[in-house]
Amino acid sequence: MSKPTFSSPDLTTFCRLDSLDLTCIGQHITGHKAILECQPNTADDWCRRCGGHGIVRDSVVRRLAHEPFGHRPTTLHIRLRRYKCVECGRVWRQNTTAAAPPRAKISRTGLDWALRALVIDHDTVSVIARKLAVAWHTANSAILAQGHRLLIDDPARFDGVSVIGVDEHVWRHTRRGDKYVTVIIDLTPISQEAGPARLLDMVPGRSKQVFKQWLKARPKDWRDGIDVVAMDGFSGFKTASVEELPEAVEVMDPFHVVKLAGDALDEVRRRIQQETTGHRGRATDPLYRARRTLHTGADLLTAKQHERIVSLFADANFTAVEVTWAVYQDIVSAYRTNDGNEGKKLRQSVIDDLTTNLPTGLVELKRLGRTLKRRAADVLAFFSRPGTSNGPTEAINGRLEHLRGSALGVRQPHALHREMSARVRRLQTGSTLSITMSRIHPSTMWPNRRSLLK
């Protein structure tokens, strides 16, 4: 490793004032804050009205909150010259738009620091305001405006999109009840293994019309370039996609298919719990104790979990749970195969079993079968387009949930939610919530479990 080359200390460079076209000429540091006296590097002594030369009249100080250094809030005192035109008499002050927009209270580098603190360091708006030594509303308004300029107003953010995901996100605990927004994600980098997914937009509301209007607002060339739309089981998103993107393929992603099967397993477990014991699950009840083990892949069970499952299904009263559990395992196994054709055949056979001669007592499986049969084309489409999953969408929703909690006290959740969400669209968002395409996991403990459906 080569030895670093040292230069003379330079407060202007250290505090990143050179990027603001400023030079530090003095400092005043106390135990609670630091004040840096600065001056602009550009003279700006020509009149913009008549082109005449200006003479120095006096000077004023513009105060800007800057990014903090250490534990001290840092404030810039920018000493500006005021000029008077010798031709027309116009008076103006030096231009400092490189340091901050007109009437702004925070410098540009201070705003960049605030965005990183909110999104990456997970600081709340109140903490950021305290570190900048400004009011909460000052910090919040400046952060929203900066996010809007950098991300939402970016004309290239819709370029190169061919695979999108759509899902809803709920804003809870508002004064008028729950509020929903429709989340649109660019899954193109995931499908091409070129990078993480990114957030495209968030639209207030959750309905067919909301998604349809958003698609109609996009240029026709952009809509024609969409090949795949990943979504959950909501029929409104499906209908809007069919009407506005007729050439695209709708894919019901694995995350929501497995979730539907898991919900059916939980529902039958609760129903049998009530029928056999007459009360909700308690810590000593076998079904309640196995509630999480039932959602574990059969080949991933530990010896203790295996014994628990065997003893649970030894009770004839729990046959409905065993059958639903077998279907759940088959659905998970289909997504874990590397062979798309094999996974597609297994998924088709599960749909056929759930919609043909199913015992009347399995009401949860009947409901699941109707849903999968109605969306069979979308469910099976995944195996021809592996990697198309709304898992990254759910991951981004988790980021949004945290960001929303970082802005307590805001009165307009939809507006803030849309603005704040755009800040995370380029961040790494692993697909940990999606079903991974790994080796198939055939069950060796219950090799004939599918025969339970007959």
C-alpha positions, 0 to 999 in steps of 0.5 A: 500500500502506497504512502498517502500524500498530505497537503496543508489543512484546508477548511474550505475543502474539508467542509465541502464548501468548494462545491458550493462556490464558497471560501471559508474565511473564519470560524467560531466554534463553541461546545454546542455549534460551529459557525463558518464565515464564508464569502462567494468566489464569484464577484457578480458585479455586472447589472443584469438589467442594463449590463452596466458595472456595479459598485460595492454599496455594503454587505449583508450576511446570509445564514445557511444550515450546513451538514454537521461535523462531529456532534456540532451543528454547523452554520454558514455565515455567507458575507455577501456584497451588495452592488449598485449599478452606476447606469440604472441605479439597480441594487442587487446582492451576490448570487449564491444559488450554487450554495442554496436555492433562493430563500432556502435555509439549508445548503445543498450539501446539507440537503444531501446529508439529510437525505442520506441520514433519513434513508441510509442511517434511518434518522428521524426528521426530528433528529435531522432537524436537531443536527442541522439546528433548524425547525422540524418543518424547515427540515421536512419541507426541504427534504421533500423538495430535494427528493422531488427534484432529484428523483421524481423529476428525473426524466430518465427514471422510466427508461429501459423498463420492460418488467414491472411489479404492482402491489398495494401498501397500507398507511395505517393509524391515520385520522380517517382510517387506513389509507392505501397506495398503489406501488409500481416497481421496476423489476427489469434489473432483477429479471436481467440479473443486472441489479436491484429493483427500484421504485417507479411511483406510488399512487394514492388509492388501490383499485383497477382505475388507479392502476389503469389511469397511471398506465394511461398517463405513460407514453404509448411507446413506453407501454408497448415496451412492457413485456411482463407485469408481476402482481398479486391475486387482486383482479383489479390489477389484472384487468387494468393490465389486460386493458392497457398492456394487451401485449404484456404477460401477467404473472402472479408472483410466487410470494402471493401464491405461497401466501394464499396457500399459507393462509389456507393452512392457517384457516383450516388449523384455526377451524379444526382448533375450534371444532376439537377444543371449543376455544382458540389456540393456547400454548399447550394445544398441539395445533397451536404449538405447531403453527410455525412448524407447519410453514416450514419446508418438509425437507428443512424440518429438524428432528424435533420438528419432524417428531412434532409433525408426525405426532400431530398427524397421528390424530385422525381429527387433524386430517384436514390440516394434514391434507392442506399442509401437503398441498402447501408443501407441493406448492412450495416445492414447485417453485424450488425446482430448477426445471421450469417444465417440471415445476409447471407440471407439478403446479398444474397437477396441484390445481387439477387436484384442488378443482376435481372431486375434492372432499366437501369438508375441505372448504379452505382448499376449495376456495384456494382451488377456485382462486388458482384455477381462475388465475391459472394462466398467470400462476403458470406463466412464472415458470416460463419467466423465472425471476419475475416476483413481487418479493422486491416490492414487498421488501421496498414496502418494508423500507417505506414503512420505516421511512413513514415512521421517521416522519411522525406528525405529518398531516398529509400521509399520501403526499409525504408517502409518495415523496419519501418513497422515491428516495429509496427506489435506487437503493439495494433491495434484496429479494429475501421475501421472494421464493428462491429458485433453488434445488427441488426439495422432494419430501421423503417423509410423506412420499404419497401425501398427494394421495390424501386429496383423493 
